[in-house]
Structures are given as C-alpha cells and as structure tokens.
Amino acid sequence: MKAYITKIIDISEERINKISLLIDSDKKTKIEKYHNKKDKIRSLIGDILIRNIIIKELNIQNNYITFDKNKYGKPYLLKYPKFNFNISHSEEYVACAVDDEPIGIDIEKIKIIKYEEVAGRFFTEDELNYILREDLEDDKQSKFYEIWTLKESFIKCCGKGLSIPLKSFSINIDKYKNISVNDKQNKYKLKSFNIDEDYKMAVCSNNQITKEIITIDTTSLINNCLTWTL
Ligand SMILES: CC(C)(COP(=O)(O)OP(=O)(O)OC[C@H]1O[C@@H](n2cnc3c(N)ncnc32)[C@H](O)[C@@H]1OP(=O)(O)O)[C@@H](O)C(=O)NCCC(=O)NCCS
C-alpha cells in the first residue's frame, strides 16, 4: 500500500474550469455546487491526485479512467478490482491511500472543539476513557483526534459509511501504541500519523500499513494534469 499527501493551494477560476474538464462529469457537477472555493479545490485536487497515481501505477491514460461508487458512496475504479483507493481532505491537506485490498484514510485538522460532548455521543466508553486518562488538555484534544481519524478510517475502509454505527466498534490503543479494532475476524490493521502539530491522519487496511507518506507537490501535480488527454 502507499499513502500520499498534498497541500491545498489557491487555483484561479479559469484553471479550476480547465482542470474540471479532465474529471468525470458527475464529479464536475458536484464540485460546481460547492459555494466555498476551498471546498471546490479540495475535492478537485483529490480527484486529480488519484488520477495521477492511477496513470502512473496502471500505465493508462486519463480518458480511460472511470470511477463508480458503491451504494454507500465509496468511490472505486471501474475495471480494475485489484486497485483500491480512498481519499480524505481537511482544510489545507488532501490525503490518498492506494492498496490491492480495501483501504480507508482520514485526515483531520485539530480544532478546539467540545471533544467530550462529541466523544460522549460517538465514541465507546473505552475510547472516551483513553482520552480522559490524559492530564493535559492538549493531550486530550490530540487523543480525541487520534481516535476520531482511526474510527473514520475504519468506516471508510469498510466502505459502508455511517450505516456502521460509530459506537458499534471500538478502537484500542495499548501502552506500546499498538492499535486494533474489535472486529470479529481481526483482519483490519490501523495506523495513526501526525502530519504536523495541527493534523492527525489514520489509515486502515487489511494489509500491512506503510510508515512512509509520499508528499506530492501540488503545483507540479496541477501542471502535470494540464498535459493529460481529455
Ligand atoms: C462521507 C464519510 C465517508 C467521510 O466524510 P468526511 O470525514 O467528512 O470526509 P473525508 O474528507 O474524510 O472523505 C471524503 C471522501 O471520502 C470518499 N467517500 C465518500 N463516501 C465514502 C464511503 N462511504 N466510504 C469511503 N469513502 C467515501 C470520497 O472520495 C470523498 O471525497 P469527495 O467528497 O471529494 O468525493 C463519512 O464517514 C462521514 O460523513 N463521516 C463523518 C462522521 C462523523 O461525524 N464522525 C464523528 C466522529 S468519528
């Protein structure tokens, strides 16, 4: 498996329109409906990031790439069932993971929120206790986002969205930092990453998870995609 990350940059409306011609018309329509320009850019960069990876890994041209979605909205690449991917975006970052098994990725910017309230609603008692065990407020906040991203990466790996109740499974992190989820077959592996002090990211897969995250330069990504065939 491989994990990639790229930073959001501002893109002119003219370029957004040009790049939008390179993606599926459904996705283009979805992106056009976003009122916030940053939301447009995040989603667009996610799409060209995965296209760029597919072009390189599968050696096919952009116009041969077709995505579909499962009934819970998880996108997948048509005609290549062994190629699995998942995308996540939060504020300044877009992250993507690819694997030959189902995969889930989640990135979140750490924000000051009433984490006890959110964790009380969505986390199991064990997960909540893992956070509250910390003395310092910053550490509690950080652990909250660690659990949050791990839970999301698990849900996204399963691909069933929020039809999986968030309290129906529990993330466990032991004193050696080994991470597991209480799935019956014990097939999921999880890893947490600190991208920088403001962002947590997590990956969930049936395969071993890489330690290394590949950083993609966004300007080069955009310049490169403008050379693709329509
Ligand atoms: C949609 C969901 C899959 C992820 O939402 P999110 O965390 O807001 O968004 P992310 O940026 O991580 O992921 C969005 C991407 O996931 C992919 N995606 C969409 N549906 C998906 C699904 N069912 N499974 C996996 N991936 C999915 C898409 O590529 C999407 O990108 P796009 O919108 O640009 O096409 C869903 O799990 C959700 O709504 N989660 C929020 C739950 C929550 O409130 N959690 C609180 C504490 S755990």
The ligand as an SDF file (V2000), in Angstrom:
LIG
                    3D

 48 50  0  0  0  0  0  0  0  0999 V2000
  -18.5200   10.6640    3.9880 C   0  0  0  0  0  0  0  0  0  0  0  0
  -17.6810    9.9830    5.0120 C   0  0  0  0  0  0  0  0  0  0  0  0
  -17.2600    8.6860    4.3840 C   0  0  0  0  0  0  0  0  0  0  0  0
  -16.3800   10.7650    5.3090 C   0  0  0  0  0  0  0  0  0  0  0  0
  -16.6320   12.0670    5.4880 O   0  0  0  0  0  0  0  0  0  0  0  0
  -15.5560   13.1530    5.9170 P   0  0  0  0  0  0  0  0  0  0  0  0
  -14.6680   12.6900    7.0260 O   0  0  0  0  0  0  0  0  0  0  0  0
  -16.3440   14.3720    6.1460 O   0  0  0  0  0  0  0  0  0  0  0  0
  -14.7040   13.4160    4.6000 O   0  0  0  0  0  0  0  0  0  0  0  0
  -13.2960   12.9460    4.0860 P   0  0  0  0  0  0  0  0  0  0  0  0
  -12.6470   14.1410    3.5410 O   0  0  0  0  0  0  0  0  0  0  0  0
  -12.5050   12.1390    5.0520 O   0  0  0  0  0  0  0  0  0  0  0  0
  -13.6610   11.9470    2.8840 O   0  0  0  0  0  0  0  0  0  0  0  0
  -14.3490   12.3880    1.7600 C   0  0  0  0  0  0  0  0  0  0  0  0
  -14.0350   11.4320    0.6350 C   0  0  0  0  0  0  0  0  0  0  0  0
  -14.3060   10.0900    1.0380 O   0  0  0  0  0  0  0  0  0  0  0  0
  -14.7430    9.3420   -0.1030 C   0  0  0  0  0  0  0  0  0  0  0  0
  -16.0160    8.6930    0.2990 N   0  0  0  0  0  0  0  0  0  0  0  0
  -17.2890    9.1110    0.1200 C   0  0  0  0  0  0  0  0  0  0  0  0
  -18.1320    8.1950    0.6440 N   0  0  0  0  0  0  0  0  0  0  0  0
  -17.3780    7.2080    1.1540 C   0  0  0  0  0  0  0  0  0  0  0  0
  -17.6770    5.9730    1.8230 C   0  0  0  0  0  0  0  0  0  0  0  0
  -18.9210    5.5530    2.0500 N   0  0  0  0  0  0  0  0  0  0  0  0
  -16.6360    5.1850    2.2360 N   0  0  0  0  0  0  0  0  0  0  0  0
  -15.3580    5.5670    1.9900 C   0  0  0  0  0  0  0  0  0  0  0  0
  -15.0200    6.7130    1.3620 N   0  0  0  0  0  0  0  0  0  0  0  0
  -16.0200    7.5160    0.9470 C   0  0  0  0  0  0  0  0  0  0  0  0
  -14.8540   10.3050   -1.2660 C   0  0  0  0  0  0  0  0  0  0  0  0
  -13.6870   10.1810   -2.0430 O   0  0  0  0  0  0  0  0  0  0  0  0
  -14.8840   11.6640   -0.5750 C   0  0  0  0  0  0  0  0  0  0  0  0
  -14.2730   12.6670   -1.3560 O   0  0  0  0  0  0  0  0  0  0  0  0
  -15.1440   13.6300   -2.3140 P   0  0  0  0  0  0  0  0  0  0  0  0
  -16.3000   14.1030   -1.4940 O   0  0  0  0  0  0  0  0  0  0  0  0
  -14.2200   14.7290   -2.7010 O   0  0  0  0  0  0  0  0  0  0  0  0
  -15.5670   12.7690   -3.4500 O   0  0  0  0  0  0  0  0  0  0  0  0
  -18.4910    9.6460    6.2800 C   0  0  0  0  0  0  0  0  0  0  0  0
  -17.7860    8.6800    7.0200 O   0  0  0  0  0  0  0  0  0  0  0  0
  -18.9000   10.7730    7.1890 C   0  0  0  0  0  0  0  0  0  0  0  0
  -19.8090   11.5290    6.9240 O   0  0  0  0  0  0  0  0  0  0  0  0
  -18.2530   10.9120    8.3230 N   0  0  0  0  0  0  0  0  0  0  0  0
  -18.4680   11.9120    9.3550 C   0  0  0  0  0  0  0  0  0  0  0  0
  -18.8060   11.1490   10.6270 C   0  0  0  0  0  0  0  0  0  0  0  0
  -18.6970   11.8700   11.9260 C   0  0  0  0  0  0  0  0  0  0  0  0
  -19.4640   12.7340   12.2360 O   0  0  0  0  0  0  0  0  0  0  0  0
  -17.7260   11.4410   12.7510 N   0  0  0  0  0  0  0  0  0  0  0  0
  -17.5450   11.9890   14.0450 C   0  0  0  0  0  0  0  0  0  0  0  0
  -16.5850   11.2750   14.9340 C   0  0  0  0  0  0  0  0  0  0  0  0
  -15.8920    9.7490   14.4540 S   0  0  0  0  0  0  0  0  0  0  0  0
  1  2  1  0
  2  3  1  0
  2  4  1  0
  2 36  1  0
  4  5  1  0
  5  6  1  0
  6  7  2  0
  6  8  1  0
  6  9  1  0
  9 10  1  0
 10 11  2  0
 10 12  1  0
 10 13  1  0
 13 14  1  0
 14 15  1  0
 15 16  1  0
 15 30  1  0
 16 17  1  0
 17 18  1  0
 17 28  1  0
 18 19  1  0
 18 27  1  0
 19 20  2  0
 20 21  1  0
 21 22  1  0
 21 27  2  0
 22 23  1  0
 22 24  2  0
 24 25  1  0
 25 26  2  0
 26 27  1  0
 28 29  1  0
 28 30  1  0
 30 31  1  0
 31 32  1  0
 32 33  2  0
 32 34  1  0
 32 35  1  0
 36 37  1  0
 36 38  1  0
 38 39  2  0
 38 40  1  0
 40 41  1  0
 41 42  1  0
 42 43  1  0
 43 44  2  0
 43 45  1  0
 45 46  1  0
 46 47  1  0
 47 48  1  0
M  END
$$$$
